Amino acid sequence: MLKQIIRRLRRNKKREHAEYLWRSIQQLRTEIIDDVLTGHSQNRIPVKTLKRKAALIKKYSRRLRILQT
C-alpha cells in the first residue's frame, strides 16, 4: 500500500517536472522570437542573451528527453 502511494507521487512529480520543462522551453522560444524582432527593428540584436536562451533550451530539451525515456 505504501509503495503504491510512493510510486504515484513519483510519477506525479515526474509528470509535473516534464510539464514545467516544456513550458519553459516554449517561453524561451517566444522570448527569442521577440528579442530578434525587436532587435531587428532597432538594428541591434542581443547575441549574448540569444545564446544564453538557446543554451537553456538545449539543456531543458536534454532533461526532457531523459525524463520521457
C-alpha positions as a printed NumPy array, in Angstrom:
array([[  0.   ,   0.   ,   0.   ],
       [  2.699,   2.474,   0.978],
       [  4.832,   1.504,  -2.013],
       [  1.957,   2.243,  -4.376],
       [  1.467,   5.695,  -2.885],
       [  5.16 ,   6.456,  -3.231],
       [  5.124,   5.334,  -6.886],
       [  2.151,   7.574,  -7.631],
       [  3.845,  10.545,  -6.031],
       [  6.996,   9.954,  -8.046],
       [  5.009,   9.708, -11.273],
       [  3.178,  12.926, -10.478],
       [  6.406,  14.758,  -9.699],
       [  7.979,  13.417, -12.872],
       [  4.996,  14.485, -14.969],
       [  4.849,  17.923, -13.341],
       [  8.552,  18.459, -13.916],
       [  8.237,  17.428, -17.563],
       [  5.355,  19.886, -17.992],
       [  7.428,  22.615, -16.328],
       [ 10.339,  21.944, -18.684],
       [  8.052,  22.032, -21.711],
       [  6.505,  25.339, -20.613],
       [  9.977,  26.789, -20.016],
       [ 11.134,  25.736, -23.476],
       [  8.085,  27.302, -25.091],
       [  8.541,  30.506, -23.107],
       [ 12.217,  30.754, -24.082],
       [ 11.338,  30.224, -27.74 ],
       [  8.836,  33.057, -27.694],
       [ 11.332,  35.294, -25.883],
       [ 13.953,  34.555, -28.555],
       [ 11.494,  35.45 , -31.302],
       [ 10.542,  38.666, -29.512],
       [ 14.201,  39.596, -28.966],
       [ 15.023,  39.036, -32.622],
       [ 12.041,  41.026, -33.873],
       [ 12.667,  43.976, -31.556],
       [ 16.385,  43.829, -32.244],
       [ 15.817,  43.828, -35.97 ],
       [ 13.66 ,  46.933, -35.75 ],
       [ 16.357,  48.669, -33.672],
       [ 19.263,  47.335, -35.786],
       [ 20.766,  45.736, -32.68 ],
       [ 20.257,  42.04 , -31.935],
       [ 21.282,  40.933, -28.398],
       [ 23.527,  37.995, -29.283],
       [ 24.599,  37.166, -25.725],
       [ 21.048,  36.787, -24.468],
       [ 20.098,  34.758, -27.532],
       [ 22.992,  32.378, -26.935],
       [ 22.1  ,  32.041, -23.269],
       [ 18.466,  31.289, -24.027],
       [ 19.413,  28.827, -26.759],
       [ 21.723,  27.041, -24.317],
       [ 18.879,  26.816, -21.793],
       [ 16.578,  25.354, -24.44 ],
       [ 19.21 ,  22.761, -25.268],
       [ 19.664,  21.922, -21.579],
       [ 15.926,  21.646, -20.885],
       [ 15.362,  19.569, -24.031],
       [ 18.026,  17.124, -22.934],
       [ 16.427,  16.793, -19.496],
       [ 13.006,  16.348, -21.062],
       [ 14.303,  13.533, -23.27 ],
       [ 15.786,  11.827, -20.224],
       [ 12.504,  12.102, -18.336],
       [ 10.48 ,  10.671, -21.202],
       [ 12.573,   7.522, -21.536]])
